[in-house]
Amino acid sequence: MKPIIAKRSERTPSVRWALASLSLSMLMPSLDTSIANAGLPTLAQAFTASFQSVQWIVLAYLLAITTLIVSVGRLGDIMGRRRLLLVGICLFTVASLLCGVAPTLWLLIAARAAQGLGAAIMMALTVALVGEIVPKEKTGSAMGLLGTMSAIGTTLGPSLGGLLIAGFGWRTIFLVNVPLGILNFLLAYRYLPVDRRGPKSDRRGSFDHVGTLLLALTLAAYALAMTIGRGSFGPLNMALLLAAVFGVGLFVLVEAKAASPLIPLAMFRNPVLSASLVMSTLVSTVMMATLVVGPFYLSRGLGLETALVGFVLSVGPLVAALTGVPAGRIVDRFGAQRMTIIGLVGIAIGSSVLSMMPTRFGIPGYIAPIVIITANYALFQAANNTAIMMDISPDQRGVISGMLSLSRNLGLITGASAMGAVFAITSGTIDITTARPDAVAIGMRITFAVAAILIVVAIAIAIGAYRHTLRNR
């Protein structure tokens, strides 16, 4: 008995350091999703470039993540997740260094695309590796921790970026990743479990190159259709959207015939997995509405100054960061699917309250429902991620983790375009920056009424998946 007890006591610090590595692997890409936004005006001046040109600094990073995250997840399943994660951390760190020393705008954009590839690897494999380092009954807590790190990165990005640019110049917003990347690589190399060697037939020649290319092109077309045009949906956007629809059909045909498909279509017969991916997309679409509508409502609807707008907007991500770990523990105790439903009900309540909130309630009237939405979003994220990752075969963890991250990214991209369009149309003005306060308030209420409807759809899907699970026990 003594050797067993000794082994357990020795293992605990290793698990903690392994989780520290995974936390950094989630924090760094999340930080860089938002940190560059703070530097866009400065970068436009530094490179004497238009705002549309410097936007590609953000867009190149997001496109690389969105188009490649499923493919790198599958590649991790084939070649080994620890090995590929180490490659991803190295790539992210080196690309950050290149971003920091880039002499021209287009070299900076190219380095950001490479950084996005490293970020895709880190985000896809971090969630997949949880199943290899923590016991099943602690999966929710680990997912809650990763959700917290993601929220901290997103929250910290704009403020940290602003401080670094003011104190040391724009290059430091990228160079700050270099020491973090080195630390992360050392922790991952030392504490993450070594990849198990599978049969050669399973590890060689099984990567779906055609499917990977088709999926990347399809996702790129969709992401560009939703983001270019600065809010106007013109002929180019429509052509890209049609190309994405055509790409989906072609991808399904190719995958149905592939000997070793990138995404085995049979996995969508699992109602829990399919439901979780759809719910993740719907919830992310709604959460993006808080980021798109919030600043305009606070500044135009309530007449707040810029500094106060920034402070109020930081409340939501801060609540998500504080509630992530407790939410994970609640999931471990009461079950993932039940907590998924409760989290969705909470988001629906918060969205409904916000859709009916009169402007006379001011800042408290906005913050209170946002706290309800974001706290329950943290619970939903921990529960939904746990529900997906607990009961899948180890050889599919990478690709399914990638699909989970992809569903979230697609929701954010769709939310920025679709919910932004709902807000603009219902505000009854072409230029939202000059809209009357009462028009902005009406737009906000209708947008969150639509958000509440989307969450009700997600609740129906969650209940259906839960009933299916109960019937098959």
C-alpha positions as CSV (number, residue, x, y, z in Angstrom):
1,M,0.0,0.0,0.0
2,K,2.8,2.5,0.8
3,P,4.3,2.6,-2.7
4,I,0.8,3.3,-4.1
5,I,0.2,6.2,-1.7
6,A,3.7,7.5,-2.5
7,K,2.9,7.4,-6.2
8,R,-0.3,9.3,-5.7
9,S,1.4,12.0,-3.6
10,E,4.1,12.4,-6.3
11,R,1.6,12.6,-9.1
12,T,-0.4,15.5,-7.6
13,P,2.2,18.3,-8.2
14,S,2.8,17.0,-11.7
15,V,-1.0,17.3,-12.5
16,R,-1.0,20.8,-11.1
17,W,2.0,21.9,-13.2
18,A,0.4,20.2,-16.3
19,L,-2.8,22.2,-15.7
20,A,-0.6,25.3,-15.3
21,S,0.8,24.6,-18.8
22,L,-2.7,24.0,-20.3
23,S,-3.9,27.2,-18.6
24,L,-1.1,29.2,-20.3
25,S,-1.9,27.5,-23.6
26,M,-5.4,28.8,-23.2
27,L,-4.5,32.2,-21.9
28,M,-2.0,33.2,-24.6
29,P,-4.2,32.7,-27.7
30,S,-7.1,34.4,-25.9
31,L,-4.9,37.3,-24.9
32,D,-3.8,37.8,-28.5
33,T,-7.4,37.7,-29.8
34,S,-8.1,41.0,-28.1
35,I,-4.7,42.7,-27.4
36,A,-4.1,43.7,-31.0
37,N,-7.4,45.6,-31.1
38,A,-6.0,48.2,-28.7
39,G,-3.1,48.9,-31.1
40,L,-4.9,49.4,-34.4
41,P,-4.9,53.2,-34.3
42,T,-1.2,53.2,-33.3
43,L,-0.4,50.7,-36.0
44,A,-2.2,52.7,-38.7
45,Q,0.0,55.6,-37.8
46,A,3.2,53.6,-37.5
47,F,2.8,52.0,-41.0
48,T,0.9,55.0,-42.6
49,A,-1.9,52.6,-43.5
50,S,-5.7,52.8,-43.8
51,F,-7.9,51.3,-41.1
52,Q,-9.1,48.7,-43.5
53,S,-5.5,47.6,-44.0
54,V,-4.5,47.4,-40.3
55,Q,-7.8,45.4,-39.7
56,W,-6.0,42.5,-41.3
57,I,-3.7,42.3,-38.3
58,V,-6.8,41.1,-36.4
59,L,-8.5,39.3,-39.3
60,A,-5.4,37.2,-40.3
61,Y,-5.1,35.8,-36.8
62,L,-8.8,35.0,-36.5
63,L,-9.0,33.4,-40.0
64,A,-6.0,31.2,-39.3
65,I,-7.6,29.9,-36.1
66,T,-11.1,29.4,-37.6
67,T,-9.9,27.7,-40.8
68,L,-7.4,25.3,-39.2
69,I,-8.5,24.5,-35.7
70,V,-10.3,21.2,-36.7
71,S,-7.5,20.1,-38.9
72,V,-4.8,20.6,-36.3
73,G,-7.0,18.8,-33.7
74,R,-7.1,15.8,-36.1
75,L,-3.4,16.0,-36.7
76,G,-2.9,15.9,-32.9
77,D,-4.9,12.6,-32.8
78,I,-2.6,11.1,-35.4
79,M,0.9,12.3,-34.5
80,G,0.5,12.8,-30.8
81,R,-1.1,15.7,-28.9
82,R,1.8,16.6,-26.6
83,R,4.2,16.6,-29.5
84,L,2.0,18.8,-31.7
85,L,1.2,21.1,-28.7
86,L,4.9,21.7,-28.2
87,V,5.2,22.6,-31.9
88,G,2.3,24.9,-31.6
89,I,3.8,26.7,-28.6
90,C,7.1,27.1,-30.4
91,L,5.3,28.4,-33.5
92,F,3.2,30.9,-31.5
93,T,6.3,32.2,-29.6
94,V,8.5,32.6,-32.7
95,A,5.6,34.2,-34.7
96,S,5.1,36.6,-31.7
97,L,8.8,37.6,-31.9
98,L,8.5,38.1,-35.7
99,C,5.4,40.3,-35.1
100,G,7.3,42.4,-32.6
101,V,10.2,43.0,-35.1
102,A,8.2,43.2,-38.3
103,P,9.5,46.1,-40.5
104,T,6.4,46.4,-42.7
105,L,2.6,46.0,-42.3
106,W,2.3,43.0,-44.6
107,L,5.1,41.1,-42.9
108,L,3.3,41.8,-39.6
109,I,0.1,40.4,-41.1
110,A,1.9,37.3,-42.3
111,A,3.5,36.8,-38.9
112,R,0.0,37.2,-37.3
113,A,-1.3,34.4,-39.6
114,A,1.5,32.1,-38.4
115,Q,0.7,33.1,-34.8
116,G,-2.9,32.2,-35.5
117,L,-1.8,28.7,-36.7
118,G,0.1,28.3,-33.4
119,A,-3.0,29.5,-31.5
120,A,-5.2,27.0,-33.3
121,I,-3.0,24.2,-32.2
122,M,-2.9,25.4,-28.6
123,M,-6.6,26.0,-28.3
124,A,-7.6,22.7,-30.0
125,L,-5.2,20.4,-28.0
126,T,-5.5,22.1,-24.6
127,V,-9.1,20.9,-24.2
128,A,-8.2,17.5,-25.7
129,L,-5.4,16.9,-23.2
130,V,-7.6,17.5,-20.2
131,G,-8.8,13.9,-20.5
132,E,-5.3,12.6,-20.2
133,I,-4.1,14.4,-17.1
134,V,-7.2,14.7,-14.8
135,P,-9.6,12.0,-13.5
136,K,-13.0,11.8,-15.2
137,E,-14.8,13.1,-12.1
138,K,-12.7,16.3,-12.1
139,T,-13.2,17.1,-15.8
140,G,-15.7,19.9,-15.0
141,S,-13.3,21.7,-12.7
142,A,-10.5,21.5,-15.3
143,M,-12.9,22.9,-18.0
144,G,-13.9,25.6,-15.6
145,L,-10.3,26.6,-15.1
146,L,-9.6,26.7,-18.8
147,G,-12.8,28.8,-19.3
148,T,-11.5,31.2,-16.6
149,M,-8.1,31.5,-18.3
150,S,-9.9,32.3,-21.6
151,A,-12.0,35.0,-20.0
152,I,-9.0,36.5,-18.3
153,G,-7.1,36.6,-21.6
154,T,-10.0,38.3,-23.4
155,T,-10.6,40.7,-20.5
156,L,-6.9,41.6,-20.0
157,G,-6.1,42.1,-23.7
158,P,-7.4,45.6,-24.4
159,S,-6.2,47.1,-21.1
160,L,-2.8,45.4,-21.1
161,G,-2.4,46.4,-24.8
162,G,-3.1,50.0,-24.0
163,L,-0.7,50.1,-21.1
164,L,2.1,48.4,-23.1
165,I,1.7,50.7,-26.1
166,A,1.6,53.8,-23.8
167,G,4.7,52.8,-21.9
168,F,6.9,50.9,-24.3
169,G,5.5,51.1,-27.9
170,W,3.3,48.8,-30.0
171,R,5.9,46.1,-30.5
172,T,5.7,45.0,-26.9
173,I,2.1,43.9,-27.3
174,F,3.5,41.0,-29.3
175,L,6.9,40.6,-27.6
176,V,5.2,40.0,-24.2
177,N,4.3,36.5,-25.5
178,V,8.0,35.5,-25.9
179,P,8.8,34.9,-22.1
180,L,5.3,33.4,-21.6
181,G,5.8,31.1,-24.5
182,I,9.2,29.9,-23.3
183,L,7.8,29.2,-19.8
184,N,4.8,27.4,-21.3
185,F,7.1,25.2,-23.5
186,L,9.2,24.2,-20.5
187,L,6.2,23.3,-18.4
188,A,4.5,21.3,-21.3
189,Y,7.8,19.5,-22.1
190,R,8.4,18.6,-18.4
191,Y,4.9,17.8,-17.1
192,L,2.5,16.8,-19.9
193,P,2.2,13.0,-20.4
194,V,4.2,11.5,-23.2
195,D,2.2,10.4,-26.2
196,R,1.3,6.8,-26.5
197,R,2.5,5.1,-29.7
198,G,-0.3,3.6,-31.7
199,P,-0.1,1.1,-34.5
200,K,1.8,2.4,-37.5
201,S,-1.2,1.9,-39.8
202,D,-3.2,4.3,-37.6
203,R,-0.5,6.9,-37.4
204,R,0.8,7.1,-41.0
205,G,-0.9,8.1,-44.2
206,S,-4.2,8.8,-42.3
207,F,-4.4,12.6,-42.6
208,D,-7.2,13.8,-44.9
209,H,-5.4,16.4,-47.1
210,V,-8.3,17.0,-49.5
211,G,-10.9,17.3,-46.7
212,T,-8.6,19.6,-44.8
213,L,-8.1,21.9,-47.8
214,L,-11.9,21.9,-48.6
215,L,-12.8,22.7,-45.0
216,A,-10.2,25.5,-44.7
217,L,-11.4,27.1,-47.9
218,T,-15.1,26.8,-46.9
219,L,-14.5,28.3,-43.4
220,A,-12.4,31.1,-44.9
221,A,-15.2,32.0,-47.4
222,Y,-17.8,32.0,-44.6
223,A,-15.6,34.0,-42.2
224,L,-14.8,36.6,-44.9
225,A,-18.4,36.8,-45.9
226,M,-19.4,37.7,-42.4
227,T,-16.5,40.2,-41.7
228,I,-15.5,42.2,-44.8
229,G,-17.5,45.2,-45.9
230,R,-17.6,47.0,-42.5
231,G,-21.2,46.1,-41.8
232,S,-22.6,46.2,-45.4
233,F,-23.6,42.9,-47.0
234,G,-22.8,43.4,-50.7
235,P,-22.4,41.2,-53.8
236,L,-18.9,40.1,-52.7
237,N,-20.3,38.9,-49.3
238,M,-23.1,37.1,-51.0
239,A,-20.7,35.4,-53.4
240,L,-18.5,34.3,-50.5
241,L,-21.5,33.0,-48.6
242,L,-22.7,30.9,-51.6
243,A,-19.1,29.6,-52.0
244,A,-19.2,28.5,-48.4
245,V,-22.6,26.7,-48.9
246,F,-21.2,25.0,-52.0
247,G,-18.0,24.1,-50.0
248,V,-20.1,22.4,-47.3
249,G,-21.9,20.2,-49.8
250,L,-18.6,19.3,-51.5
251,F,-16.9,18.6,-48.1
252,V,-19.7,16.2,-47.1
253,L,-19.4,14.3,-50.4
254,V,-15.6,14.0,-50.1
255,E,-15.8,12.9,-46.4
256,A,-18.4,10.3,-47.2
257,K,-15.9,8.6,-49.6
258,A,-12.6,9.2,-47.7
259,A,-10.9,6.2,-46.3
260,S,-9.7,8.2,-43.2
261,P,-11.9,11.3,-43.1
262,L,-11.0,14.5,-41.3
263,I,-14.4,14.5,-39.7
264,P,-16.1,11.1,-39.6
265,L,-19.7,12.0,-40.5
266,A,-21.0,9.1,-38.4
267,M,-20.0,11.0,-35.2
268,F,-22.9,13.4,-35.9
269,R,-25.3,10.5,-35.2
270,N,-24.3,11.0,-31.5
271,P,-27.2,13.4,-30.4
272,V,-25.2,14.7,-27.4
273,L,-22.2,15.8,-29.6
274,S,-24.4,17.3,-32.3
275,A,-26.6,19.1,-29.8
276,S,-23.5,20.4,-27.9
277,L,-21.9,21.9,-31.1
278,V,-25.2,23.6,-32.1
279,M,-25.7,25.0,-28.6
280,S,-22.1,26.3,-28.5
281,T,-22.7,28.2,-31.8
282,L,-26.0,29.7,-30.6
283,V,-24.7,30.8,-27.2
284,S,-21.5,32.3,-28.8
285,T,-23.7,34.2,-31.2
286,V,-25.7,35.7,-28.3
287,M,-22.5,36.5,-26.3
288,M,-21.1,38.4,-29.2
289,A,-24.2,40.6,-29.1
290,T,-23.1,41.9,-25.7
291,L,-19.7,43.0,-27.2
292,V,-21.3,44.5,-30.3
293,V,-24.3,46.2,-28.8
294,G,-23.0,47.0,-25.3
295,P,-20.5,49.8,-26.3
296,F,-23.1,51.7,-28.4
297,Y,-25.9,51.3,-25.9
298,L,-23.7,52.6,-23.0
299,S,-22.2,55.5,-25.0
300,R,-25.2,56.6,-27.1
301,G,-28.2,55.2,-25.1
302,L,-27.0,56.1,-21.6
303,G,-24.6,58.9,-22.6
304,L,-21.5,57.5,-20.7
305,E,-18.0,58.8,-21.3
306,T,-15.4,56.5,-23.0
307,A,-13.6,55.6,-19.7
308,L,-16.8,54.7,-18.0
309,V,-18.0,52.6,-21.0
310,G,-14.7,50.6,-20.8
311,F,-15.2,50.0,-17.0
312,V,-18.8,48.8,-17.4
313,L,-17.9,46.5,-20.3
314,S,-15.1,44.9,-18.2
315,V,-17.7,43.7,-15.7
316,G,-19.0,40.8,-17.9
317,P,-15.7,39.2,-18.7
318,L,-14.6,39.7,-15.0
319,V,-17.7,37.8,-13.8
320,A,-16.9,35.0,-16.3
321,A,-13.4,34.8,-15.0
322,L,-14.4,34.7,-11.3
323,T,-17.2,32.1,-11.8
324,G,-15.3,29.7,-14.2
325,V,-13.7,27.5,-11.5
326,P,-16.7,27.3,-9.2
327,A,-18.9,26.5,-12.2
328,G,-16.6,23.6,-13.1
329,R,-17.0,22.2,-9.5
330,I,-20.8,22.5,-9.7
331,V,-20.7,20.5,-13.0
332,D,-18.6,17.8,-11.4
333,R,-21.1,17.5,-8.5
334,F,-24.5,17.7,-10.3
335,G,-23.7,16.5,-13.8
336,A,-22.8,18.1,-17.1
337,Q,-26.1,17.8,-19.0
338,R,-28.3,19.1,-16.2
339,M,-26.0,22.1,-15.6
340,T,-26.0,22.8,-19.4
341,I,-29.7,23.3,-19.2
342,I,-29.5,25.4,-16.1
343,G,-26.8,27.6,-17.6
344,L,-28.9,28.1,-20.7
345,V,-32.0,29.0,-18.7
346,G,-29.9,31.6,-16.8
347,I,-28.7,33.2,-20.1
348,A,-32.3,33.3,-21.4
349,I,-33.4,35.0,-18.2
350,G,-30.6,37.6,-18.4
351,S,-31.3,38.3,-22.1
352,S,-35.0,38.6,-21.5
353,V,-34.5,41.1,-18.6
354,L,-32.1,43.1,-20.7
355,S,-34.6,43.2,-23.6
356,M,-37.2,44.8,-21.2
357,M,-34.9,47.1,-19.2
358,P,-35.8,50.8,-19.4
359,T,-33.0,53.4,-19.8
360,R,-34.0,55.1,-16.5
361,F,-32.4,52.3,-14.6
362,G,-29.0,53.4,-16.0
363,I,-25.8,51.6,-15.4
364,P,-27.2,49.2,-12.7
365,G,-30.0,48.3,-15.1
366,Y,-27.4,47.1,-17.7
367,I,-24.9,45.5,-15.3
368,A,-27.4,43.3,-13.4
369,P,-28.6,41.3,-16.4
370,I,-25.1,41.1,-17.9
371,V,-23.9,39.6,-14.6
372,I,-26.7,37.0,-14.9
373,I,-25.8,36.2,-18.5
374,T,-22.0,35.9,-18.1
375,A,-22.1,33.9,-14.8
376,N,-24.5,31.4,-16.5
377,Y,-22.3,31.5,-19.7
378,A,-19.4,30.3,-17.5
379,L,-21.6,27.5,-16.2
380,F,-22.8,26.5,-19.7
381,Q,-19.2,26.5,-21.1
382,A,-17.9,24.2,-18.3
383,A,-20.9,21.9,-18.6
384,N,-21.0,21.7,-22.4
385,N,-17.3,21.1,-22.8
386,T,-17.4,18.4,-20.1
387,A,-20.5,16.7,-21.7
388,I,-18.6,16.5,-25.1
389,M,-15.2,15.5,-23.9
390,M,-16.0,12.9,-21.2
391,D,-17.5,10.2,-23.3
392,I,-15.6,10.2,-26.6
393,S,-12.9,7.7,-27.6
394,P,-9.3,8.9,-26.9
395,D,-8.3,8.8,-30.6
396,Q,-11.0,11.5,-31.4
397,R,-10.3,14.0,-28.6
398,G,-8.3,16.3,-30.8
399,V,-10.7,16.6,-33.7
400,I,-13.7,17.0,-31.5
401,S,-12.0,19.6,-29.3
402,G,-11.2,21.4,-32.5
403,M,-14.8,21.2,-33.6
404,L,-15.9,22.6,-30.3
405,S,-13.6,25.6,-30.6
406,L,-14.7,26.0,-34.2
407,S,-18.4,26.1,-33.2
408,R,-17.6,28.8,-30.7
409,N,-15.6,30.9,-33.3
410,L,-18.3,30.5,-35.9
411,G,-20.8,31.7,-33.3
412,L,-18.7,34.8,-32.6
413,I,-18.2,35.6,-36.2
414,T,-21.9,35.1,-37.0
415,G,-22.9,37.1,-33.9
416,A,-20.7,40.1,-34.9
417,S,-22.4,40.2,-38.3
418,A,-26.0,39.0,-37.7
419,M,-26.7,40.5,-34.3
420,G,-24.9,43.7,-35.3
421,A,-27.3,43.9,-38.3
422,V,-30.3,43.3,-36.1
423,F,-29.2,46.1,-33.8
424,A,-28.6,48.5,-36.8
425,I,-31.9,47.8,-38.5
426,T,-34.0,48.0,-35.4
427,S,-32.3,51.2,-34.4
428,G,-33.7,52.6,-37.6
429,T,-30.5,54.4,-38.7
430,I,-27.8,53.9,-41.3
431,D,-25.0,55.3,-39.1
432,I,-25.4,53.9,-35.5
433,T,-22.7,56.3,-34.2
434,T,-25.1,59.2,-34.7
435,A,-28.4,57.5,-33.7
436,R,-30.7,59.1,-31.1
437,P,-30.5,57.6,-27.6
438,D,-34.1,56.3,-27.7
439,A,-33.5,54.6,-31.1
440,V,-30.4,52.9,-29.7
441,A,-32.3,51.7,-26.6
442,I,-35.0,50.2,-28.9
443,G,-32.4,48.5,-31.0
444,M,-30.8,47.0,-27.9
445,R,-34.1,45.7,-26.5
446,I,-35.1,44.0,-29.8
447,T,-31.5,42.6,-30.3
448,F,-31.7,40.9,-26.9
449,A,-35.2,39.7,-27.4
450,V,-33.9,37.9,-30.5
451,A,-31.0,36.6,-28.4
452,A,-33.5,35.2,-25.8
453,I,-35.3,33.4,-28.6
454,L,-32.0,31.8,-29.8
455,I,-31.3,30.6,-26.3
456,V,-34.8,29.2,-26.0
457,V,-34.0,27.1,-29.1
458,A,-30.8,26.0,-27.4
459,I,-32.7,25.0,-24.3
460,A,-35.1,22.8,-26.4
461,I,-32.0,21.2,-28.0
462,A,-30.4,20.6,-24.6
463,I,-33.6,19.0,-23.2
464,G,-33.9,16.7,-26.2
465,A,-30.3,15.5,-25.9
466,Y,-30.8,15.0,-22.1
467,R,-34.0,12.9,-22.7
468,H,-32.2,10.8,-25.3
469,T,-29.4,10.1,-22.7
470,L,-31.9,9.1,-20.1
471,R,-33.7,6.7,-22.5
472,N,-30.4,5.0,-23.4
473,R,-29.1,4.4,-19.9
